[in-house]
Amino acid sequence: MTSLLHPGQPGRIVRAYVRPGKLRVETAWPDGTGEVRVLDGGRGWRDGEEAAGGRLAAMILQAARLDLPALLAAWVAKVEDRGVGEVEGRRVRVLAIAPAPGLVVLAELDVATARVVRSRGSSRDPGMPLAFETTYGDFRQVDGVLVPFRERNWANGNATGETALEKVTFPKGFPEGTFRP
C-alpha cells in the first residue's frame, strides 16, 4: 500500500473482518512504524488505546465498506436508492445505508456489472466532518467470491493512498483475541 503519511515507502496491510462489525487492521512501514486498529462492534481501539469520536467512526465506516455487498443484501429494507451517477465513465446506481447512527455509506454499483466500484462513507454530524472515498478495481474470484484487489482512497477530498492486495483468504475462524486490543 501507499500512503501520503509515508511517501516513497510501500507498506504492508493485513485485514481481518468478521460479521457483524469486527475488524482488525495492521499496517507496517519499512521505517519500523505501523499501527493496529481493532473494532469489535461499537467499541474500537487504535494501538491499544480506546477510540472514540472520529477515530471510532472511521473504523466503523471501514468495516462497512469491506462488507458492502452483504450489508446491502442483509439490510435491503434499510437501503435508500439515491438514483444514478457516474464513476470513471461508468453509469452507477447509488445506494445508501447507515451502518451506525450518524454515519452513512454510499455504495455506487456499476449498472452493467452490479459491482461496487466506489464507496463513500461520511458522518452526518457537522461537528465531526468525515468523508472517506474508495474506488475499487482489478476484480478477481477467490473461493467463489468476487474481490477487488485494488483500492484507491481519499479522506475529506484528499488522496491518501492506494492498496493493492496480494492475497485474500476466507479462513473458517480467527484466533481468540483477534478483535480485542
Steps between C-alpha positions, in 0.01 A plus 500: 500500500599861464415788729555875500622461858786278375603635158720269297464215750280212388336355809321178589148456626322201651125515553269258679124543495212304651132587479359701656749781550813328624812637332873485557739701283876482542730725299880492485749731330868445411607766753362278780184698565155350477163484662241253626132592486237272652124529484266275694149619418459844654838507680834566338868533586794656322835367617336377820339834589121511493371696200209741512348769280647528152755222553229251594270621221781453247542136608125435480494645149804291399334181623181588312678560171677163526161328520283716274340230281395299806377809685290606203345153478443463876368851548289515182209658691735776625668574166416838351515539120679826419461473122767479232843653466832448328834359615794515261270501197277218629133548573431403862200449728557672834373320811528632858512314830562613857741261679466697825306806621631814330705309241409428139669293229420550134560193285532581132426193287596473133165468321647255245676263744335570841851529651561758771750728324508777760396549860469826687464503875426810702372639826178699509628683808616851403727500806682188375568549127604166353493405134676189374491382141634180347494389138538131422658316208687189387215268600591132540321187619621353831318188620196602296496857635575799276765713674647836394878470520562873450368787711567872464417707807411859587423668832313830514563549127877437510668194349648293783643197323443176319474138607586209272410165654739210444301230675144457624380206708177416674602313816245297692587691817751724674705449815346605829569868566532603133235767548616625840779752569 
